[in-house]
Structure formats: C-alpha cells, structure tokens
C-alpha cells in the first residue's frame, strides 16, 4: 500500500483497535507503545477527522485500560473507548437475567450493577486468561446445561492475541468449548458484531461509507468492519502473521506496516 | 423396550461402555457399581456371546481402570478393554511425531514409549480434567499454531459425563477450543470413530450385523455404533437425560433402564 488509495480522501471517521495497534501488551508492566503510534494518534486527533477506539479488551475495566494508555502517553478519554462489557450488560438487563461471570477478575467491576449472589441463569464469557480453569469452565457449563434455552454472552470471539511470550488463546476458543458442551450458540458482543461498529460510528456521527477501521485482527477487525460497510486496513503489527496476507478469507482495503503509516495515508502526508 | 426385538436373537457379540453403564464414577473412592451391572456382566460372560469393553476413559491408564473394576467386583481383564490411548499412540508412531500431552497426569504412563523431552510437533488431548488450565491449553495451542499442518489427536469428543457432583465437561469442548484457536481439525481416536468399534469387533471375530453396543452416550456410543453398522442400545443410567429420548438426532435400536435389563433382553431371559 505504497500509493494512497482514492477512498482515503473521503474519510471522516477513524476507528482504531488498541492492543497490537497502539501498543503491545504482556509482561509485568503496562506494555510497550508501538513505534510511531503515540504521534499517529496525536496527529489524527489534531486533524478534522473523528476518532474512536474499538477494543475487545476484557482483561480489565474500561477505566483501567484508559488510565494505562494515558500513562503510556496516548491522548485518550473514557468516552472515546468502545469495549464489549457495556454491550454485555445491556443484553443481560434487556433479558432480565442474572449472570455467571467467566471473566478476568480485574474485569468484574464492569458488572457491578448486577447482584452476583443470586443463582445465575446466564453466562458472560470474556478473556479470562488464567481464570479459564476446569473448575470455572464447569461452573459456566453447569449454568448453561441447566437452562432450557441457554444464554451465553461472549465478549468477542478472537482466536488469539499476542503477548510478550508469544501468541495466547483468546476468548473465542473457550466460547466454542461451552457451545459444544452445552449444545448452544453464543451471542457475541464486541467485534466482529455489526452493532458494535455501528454504535461507535453513531457516537461520532459518521456514515459507514466515510469510516475506516484500523486493526491487527484480520477476521474480527477487518472482516467485521467490512461486513458493516466500513473500510478495513490491516497493520503488520500485533498478532499479524504473514499468512494473514497470503491465505486469509478476508481481503483488507489496504495493508500498512503500522498505525503511523496508516495515518500518513489517510491524512495524505 | 418391554418386548424383545427380533434382532436380539441374532447377536454374537456385545460391546459395553464402562462409565455410566457398569458403574458411576466420581468422588474420592472407586465409584459405585450400577444396580445389577456386576451380575449382568457375569451372565453375559457365562453365555455363548463374546464381550468387549469400549471406553473413552482417559483419566487414568487402561491397567488402572481394569484394576479398579476388578476391585468393584466386575470380572474383566486388560485384553478385553479397548480405550483411545493405544489408538493415539499408533497415530503418533505412524506419523513419526513427538507429542505434547494435554492429558490427565494419571494417563501419562500410557505414552511411556515416547521421549517427552523432545520438542513437540503434535498434540494429544484427553479428558485432562483439572489439567485443563489456561497455561496447558496455551502450550498445546502454541505447538499447533507453530506447525504448517497442525496435528491434533483427540481421545474421544464427548460433550460431558456424569460425576457425583453433576455433569462435567468432557474432552470434546476443549478439543473444539484448540481447533478454533489454531485453525485446524482434530483427528478423533476412540468412540465415535468407526475404526475403534471395528477394531473391537475384529478382536472378538464378530461381524457388524451380529453385534450390539450398550452405552449411556447417545451420540458417541449409540450414534457411533450405528454409523458402523452395529446395533445401539441406550441405557437410562449414567449421563442419560430425558431429552436424549425425546429430542436426539440419534434413534437407538432400543432404550432400557439399565445394563441388567439390556442383558435380560439380549439373552432372552
């Protein structure tokens, strides 16, 4: 993507994935900003374009994530970040259910509006990481198998993500495990759900044809955005693997080396 | 199944599932024989019919399982028991691979012929129970994702089984989790694989049309047997749930309350 595609001059809003695009997570500390990304976000926000951050991050609360990104140097505020937890809470409330949370312990505060001492009749699954124990998986399974119409709400369905130690299993596999064992189909909130992308666009009042999503996950970022009518640009950072470029069922509207290069193209620098 | 079906008089060989048919596992001790099952096995073995035991049990070695059943009072010997571990070993040897074992610690000795210190290039998954940690799942995932053609050998693909504390997730869900994350398809050894049933029939020299499988798992015992041309009788013990009788995609050749009733019908008592 050396040349600037024609559609770049017709963009009013930009959706950015966070992990693998802004920074690489993993290890003890806050993670490491990806070369040029802090400056790229600053340039985007100084431009006439609108910007929102669309993440499937569920290992912590939304507030914790924003605080971490600010510490790393990114100019970002809570109301610019779209993540699956609020969407999951909406589904639970609409159905008047009581959730069993198979989520990361640090993400539990995002569900503080629910009384978790009541007997659960639905399951919310997120990127629980080390909380994906056999015991916790069985508790979720037993809630589902005891219901006539099991409700499994999955915060994303990613295959894997990248940490310092290599590729790590994301929530998607554990979601399919529960689907298989309990004989049910999960309701996915977050990317690649169309409602998730459209909610972020509505918030910045940008129509789909004037929006672009920049992400490292070819299926959930790029494929999900394109199915919603949004352009999708794949970065070669984060979980990107060369096979994504040669063998994927999704064809992005562009490949770039990193966020900085994407912003160069979109802003026409 | 009050009346004796006509096919019962034409049976030369009987395949028996173990857990949920002979005994209920779970808890601290060896488990509990199901009412009438010890006597039923004795009557079958005293008849002209041939008997083999076909189990997907992979929480312990085959020898340990046989010793436990003998302690419970069942007349059973090692060479009568067919379980997935020997079949998994055959696949690994045929492909000249080195396995990563995502199995129950008590089942590891069944794989003593392999040098487990070598870098693994395939994964064997069994009913690992508490060994299904996020860390172990990731180790298996990382072996698979690093291979151009990932080899995942699954010892069974059961959805769940019954223990004292209720229904527990079986290997099938965790198999699908790895399939989803690594983008591969597992090779299943054990039930419902046709080769597994046919191997047991060959061992007792009985043709498929003169054989019956008695089990509590409608998909893996009954469905698997029927797809191999073997009759399938569903017991209402073990993991059986009323939905299996009214809503299943599989229609058994008969339903019985327990193994004792099945043996009554087959022997024509």
Interface residues (C-beta under 8 A of the other chain):
Chain A: X128 X129 X130 X131 X132 X133 X134 X135 X137 X138 X141 X142 X145 X159 X160 X166 X167 X168 X169 X170 X172 X173 X174 X176 X177 X178 X179 X180 X181 X182 X183
Chain B: X128 X129 X130 X131 X132 X133 X134 X135 X137 X138 X141 X142 X145 X159 X160 X166 X167 X168 X169 X170 X172 X173 X174 X176 X177 X178 X179 X180 X181 X182 X183
